[in-house]
Protein backbone atom coordinates (compact mmCIF):
# COMPACT_ATOMS: atom_id res chain seq x y z
CA UNK A 1 0.00 0.00 0.00
CA UNK A 2 2.88 2.33 0.77
CA UNK A 3 4.38 1.70 -2.67
CA UNK A 4 1.07 2.50 -4.38
CA UNK A 5 0.72 5.70 -2.36
CA UNK A 6 4.29 6.74 -3.21
CA UNK A 7 3.72 5.99 -6.92
CA UNK A 8 0.46 7.95 -7.10
CA UNK A 9 1.95 10.90 -5.22
CA UNK A 10 4.97 10.93 -7.53
CA UNK A 11 2.65 10.76 -10.54
CA UNK A 12 0.70 13.81 -9.39
CA UNK A 13 3.76 15.92 -8.71
CA UNK A 14 5.85 15.02 -11.77
CA UNK A 15 3.27 16.76 -13.93
CA UNK A 16 1.29 19.90 -13.45
CA UNK A 17 -1.81 18.27 -11.92
CA UNK A 18 -0.67 18.16 -8.30
CA UNK A 19 0.64 21.70 -8.33
CA UNK A 20 -2.53 23.10 -9.89
CA UNK A 21 -4.78 21.38 -7.36
CA UNK A 22 -2.49 22.39 -4.51
CA UNK A 23 -2.49 26.01 -5.65
CA UNK A 24 -6.28 25.93 -6.07
CA UNK A 25 -6.71 24.52 -2.56
CA UNK A 26 -4.41 27.14 -1.03
CA UNK A 27 -6.05 29.96 -2.96
CA UNK A 28 -9.56 28.88 -2.08
CA UNK A 29 -8.59 28.28 1.56
CA UNK A 30 -6.97 31.70 1.84
CA UNK A 31 -9.87 33.56 0.30
CA UNK A 32 -12.38 31.59 2.33
CA UNK A 33 -10.45 32.25 5.55
CA UNK A 34 -10.27 35.96 4.80
CA UNK A 35 -13.99 36.23 4.05
CA UNK A 36 -15.06 34.24 7.12
CA UNK A 37 -12.74 36.17 9.46
CA UNK A 38 -13.79 39.55 8.07
CA UNK A 39 -17.49 38.77 8.21
CA UNK A 40 -17.35 37.31 11.70
CA UNK A 41 -15.02 39.99 13.01
CA UNK A 42 -12.85 37.43 14.80
CA UNK A 43 -9.93 35.22 13.95
CA UNK A 44 -11.58 31.94 14.85
CA UNK A 45 -10.10 29.34 12.50
CA UNK A 46 -12.44 26.59 13.70
CA UNK A 47 -15.22 27.70 11.35
CA UNK A 48 -12.88 27.72 8.39
CA UNK A 49 -11.61 24.21 9.03
CA UNK A 50 -15.08 22.82 9.55
CA UNK A 51 -16.43 24.37 6.35
CA UNK A 52 -13.32 23.91 4.21
CA UNK A 53 -14.01 20.18 4.01
CA UNK A 54 -16.57 21.05 1.33
CA UNK A 55 -13.74 21.70 -1.14
CA UNK A 56 -12.51 18.16 -0.59
CA UNK A 57 -15.89 16.95 -1.82
CA UNK A 58 -14.97 18.57 -5.12
CA UNK A 59 -11.23 17.88 -5.35
CA UNK A 60 -11.14 14.21 -4.32
CA UNK A 61 -13.55 12.96 -7.03
CA UNK A 62 -11.66 14.92 -9.68
CA UNK A 63 -8.37 13.33 -8.65
CA UNK A 64 -9.84 9.85 -8.43
CA UNK A 65 -11.49 10.18 -11.84
CA UNK A 66 -8.03 10.66 -13.32
CA UNK A 67 -6.72 7.53 -11.61
CA UNK A 68 -9.75 5.48 -12.68
CA UNK A 69 -9.40 6.67 -16.28
CA UNK A 70 -5.73 5.64 -16.35
CA UNK A 71 -6.51 2.25 -14.82
CA UNK A 72 -9.32 1.52 -17.26
CA UNK A 73 -6.86 1.85 -20.13
CA UNK A 74 -4.35 -0.55 -18.54
CA UNK A 75 -6.94 -3.09 -17.27
CA UNK A 76 -5.26 -3.88 -13.89
CA UNK A 77 -8.57 -5.01 -12.40
CA UNK A 78 -8.36 -8.32 -14.26
CA UNK A 79 -5.91 -9.55 -11.60
CA UNK A 80 -8.04 -8.46 -8.67
CA UNK A 81 -11.29 -10.12 -9.76
CA UNK A 82 -11.42 -13.89 -9.33
CA UNK A 83 -14.10 -14.32 -11.99
CA UNK A 84 -14.38 -12.47 -15.28
CA UNK A 85 -17.08 -9.86 -15.38
CA UNK A 86 -19.62 -10.21 -18.22
Backbone torsions as a table, in degrees:
resi	resn	phi	psi	omega
1	UNK	NA	-36.6	179.4
2	UNK	-66.4	-36.7	178.6
3	UNK	-67.9	-38.1	178.0
4	UNK	-66.1	-43.5	178.4
5	UNK	-60.9	-44.8	-179.5
6	UNK	-64.1	-40.2	179.6
7	UNK	-65.7	-45.7	-179.8
8	UNK	-65.4	-40.0	178.7
9	UNK	-65.5	-41.4	177.2
10	UNK	-65.7	-34.9	178.5
11	UNK	-65.3	-41.4	-179.5
12	UNK	-66.9	-38.1	-173.6
13	UNK	-97.1	1.5	169.9
14	UNK	-82.9	-27.0	176.5
15	UNK	-101.7	-161.9	-176.5
16	UNK	-92.1	-12.5	-173.0
17	UNK	-60.8	-50.5	-177.8
18	UNK	-63.4	-38.8	-179.2
19	UNK	-70.6	-36.9	179.0
20	UNK	-67.0	-45.6	178.9
21	UNK	-67.7	-36.2	176.0
22	UNK	-64.5	-42.9	178.0
23	UNK	-66.0	-39.5	178.2
24	UNK	-63.7	-41.9	179.5
25	UNK	-65.1	-43.7	178.7
26	UNK	-65.9	-41.1	179.3
27	UNK	-65.0	-48.3	179.7
28	UNK	-63.4	-42.5	178.9
29	UNK	-63.2	-40.0	179.0
30	UNK	-67.2	-44.7	179.0
31	UNK	-66.0	-42.6	-179.6
32	UNK	-63.9	-41.4	177.9
33	UNK	-62.4	-44.1	-179.7
34	UNK	-62.4	-45.3	-178.4
35	UNK	-64.8	-45.9	-178.9
36	UNK	-63.7	-43.9	-178.2
37	UNK	-68.8	-35.8	179.0
38	UNK	-73.1	-38.3	179.1
39	UNK	-70.1	-39.4	-178.3
40	UNK	-79.0	-25.7	-179.1
41	UNK	78.8	15.4	177.0
42	UNK	-142.3	163.3	-178.2
43	UNK	-101.7	48.3	179.0
44	UNK	-86.5	111.0	-175.6
45	UNK	-83.3	-8.5	-179.1
46	UNK	-63.1	-39.3	179.4
47	UNK	-66.5	-38.1	-179.5
48	UNK	-65.8	-45.9	-179.1
49	UNK	-66.6	-35.0	-179.7
50	UNK	-72.5	-33.9	-178.9
51	UNK	-92.7	-15.0	-179.6
52	UNK	-73.7	-15.6	178.4
53	UNK	-64.5	-17.3	176.5
54	UNK	-61.6	-36.1	-179.9
55	UNK	-65.7	-29.5	177.5
56	UNK	-69.3	-24.6	173.8
57	UNK	-66.7	-21.3	178.6
58	UNK	-95.2	-43.1	-173.9
59	UNK	-73.2	-43.6	-175.3
60	UNK	-61.6	-45.3	176.7
61	UNK	-64.0	-33.6	178.8
62	UNK	-65.4	-43.2	179.3
63	UNK	-68.0	-38.6	-179.8
64	UNK	-73.7	-28.0	175.2
65	UNK	-62.6	-36.5	178.3
66	UNK	-65.3	-43.3	-180.0
67	UNK	-65.6	-42.6	179.9
68	UNK	-65.5	-38.4	178.6
69	UNK	-66.1	-38.6	177.4
70	UNK	-68.0	-39.1	-178.7
71	UNK	-71.3	-31.2	-179.7
72	UNK	-68.5	-27.9	176.7
73	UNK	-75.6	-29.3	-178.5
74	UNK	-92.3	-18.0	-179.2
75	UNK	57.7	52.4	177.4
76	UNK	-79.0	-11.1	-177.3
77	UNK	-74.3	-11.5	180.0
78	UNK	-66.7	-24.8	177.6
79	UNK	-82.1	-26.3	-175.7
80	UNK	-88.3	-15.4	179.0
81	UNK	-99.3	128.8	-178.0
82	UNK	-73.0	-27.7	-179.4
83	UNK	-122.2	144.1	178.6
84	UNK	-67.8	141.6	178.9
85	UNK	-85.3	136.9	-179.5
86	UNK	-73.9	NA	NA
